[in-house]
């Protein structure tokens, strides 16, 4: 069993930045892909960003392209989401997730095997 724990959420003004972290209880070497999703109030969970293990393939929600960056630190078993130029529309609970097996879509949340509990991000206008 793999446990994921997110941190780094908080309240920030519009235009500000936050860096979310996701720590894992096990090494990430054998994972296929890692991702961030979010759920805004009253909305369904949506894909935000993902990358495969090698880092050769990345995918981003159009709304966050150029503002958010997903990256990892293998040595520390950490996954990050750097979020810049935040807007109130980015307000949501953010979740990290990992997929153990090869898949054809980094965006499909059904393909992710482990999830964190989420961290709240609130962007004030």
N, C-alpha and C positions, 0 to 999 in steps of 0.2 A: 504494500500500500504506500502510495506517495502522498505526502501532505504538502500543500502549497499555502503559503501565507503572504498576502499582499500587505504593503505598507506604503506610506508616503502621501496618502490622500489628505485633504484638508480644504480649507476655504481660501480662495484667492480671488483677487479682483480681475475683471476682464482685461485681457492683454498680458496677464502674468503667466508664470510657468510653474510646473510641478514635475517631479520625477517620481514615478511609481516604481516600487520594487516588488519582486515576487521571489521568495525564497522557497527552496524545495528541501525535503527531508532526504532526498537521494540525489545522486549525481545525474546530470542531465544527458550524459553522453549517448545513451541509447534511445533517446526520444526522437520522434520523427519531426514534430513541429511544435512550436510554442506560440501562444497567442494571447491577445488581450481582447476582451469583450466588455460591453457596458450595458447597463439598463438604466434608462432615464425614468423619472417618475411617470407612471401611467403608460409606459411604452414597453414593447417587447425587448428582450436582450438583442443586441446587435454586435456584429463584428466590428473591431476597431483596427487591429493590426496583427500580423503574424509573420513568422519566418520559419524556414526549415532549419534543421540542425546545422547544416553547413553554412547557412547564411547566404547561400547563392540565390535563394528565392525569398522574396518578401512581398507582402501584399498589404495595402492600406485602404481603409474606407476613404472614399473620395473627399469627404468633408474634412478629413484630418491630414490629407497628403500635404507635405511641405511644412506641417506644424508639429506632427508627432513622429517620433523615431523609436523603433523597437530594437533592442540590442540585449546581449547577454554577457555574463561573466562566467565562464566555465569553472574557473578555479573556486569561485565562491558559490556555485550552484544558484546563481541569481539571474533573473530576467528583469529587464527594465522597460519602462515606457517613459520617454522624455516627452513632455507635452509643453509646447510653447504657444504663445498668442492665444491663450484660452479665451473662450467665449461662454456666455451663459448657456448656450446650447450644448456645451460639453459637460454640463452638470449631470452626474450619474454615479451609480455604483460601478466600479471597474473591477473586473475579474480576470485573473490569469488562468490559463488552461494549457495542458500539454496533451499531445497525441502520441501514443506509443507506436502506432503502426502506420505504414505508408498510406497516403490518401491522395486524392486528386484535387482536393479543394481545401485550401487553408482556411476558408471562411465558414465551412460547415461545422457548426457547433456540435452536431451529433457525432462527429468523428473524434472529439476530444475526450480523453479518458479520465482526466483528473482536473479538478477545479478548486480554486481557492474560495474563501468566504466573501471576498470583496472588500474594497476600500472606497469610502465615499469621497467624491470630488464635487465641491460646490464652487461655482464661479459666479461672483456677484457682478452686477452691471454698474 
